[in-house]
Amino acid sequence: MRLRIKLGAMAVATAAATFLVAGPAMAGTTGHVRSVSGNEYISGAVYGQAVLAQTTTLPLKFRGLVRTYSNFTLPNNNGNTATIPTPQGNLHLMIVGAMVSTMKFLPGCYGIADTNFAIKVTGGTGVFRGAFGPGHVQLVFKAYLPRYTGRPHKGQCNPNGNPTTPKGAEAALYAQVTPLTIHVH
């Protein structure tokens, strides 16, 4: 159950991270507003005990049109909107379409959960005010999971179990907005 909550939270977080991508300081002094578009890439990961914490916070880096960062805490709900705070402003995003999740096990019940979904930037504050663009997010969660102890699945890996150790645990987010459009003055 906790793994599913983490996966849903990571999906929302990833979507939020993608929207953060809007550009840093691109303001001029002319007073005229113009639009600037470019690709934005967002990524970050944590390992070990940080993955197993009640809330998972990812240190995100933004590269491309906007170069900034965020310490983004994955939401503990399955909502379809997220806000990613950065020093350049808050990025707002929305998950669009269905989330596609896969789960596979390697030897020793090392589980790898991969969730992918489309997003769209819906504006924000600071450099993200009026920003827009389509994007994609990938959330990856890896950990050693327990085995079922009772029938009918006794001995099989339990994808709903809590991770058994921080060793090998990883939570990662990869996002891109292509293109992200922001307004500069």
Secondary structure by P-SEA (a helix, b strand, c coil): caaaaaaaaaaaaaaaaaaccccccccccccbbbbbbbbbbbbcccccccccccbbbbbbbbccccccccccccccccccbbbbbcccbbbbbbbccbbbbbbbbccccbbbbbbbbbbbbccccccccbbbbbbbbbbbbbbbbbccccccccccccccccccccccbbbbbbbbbcbbbbbcc
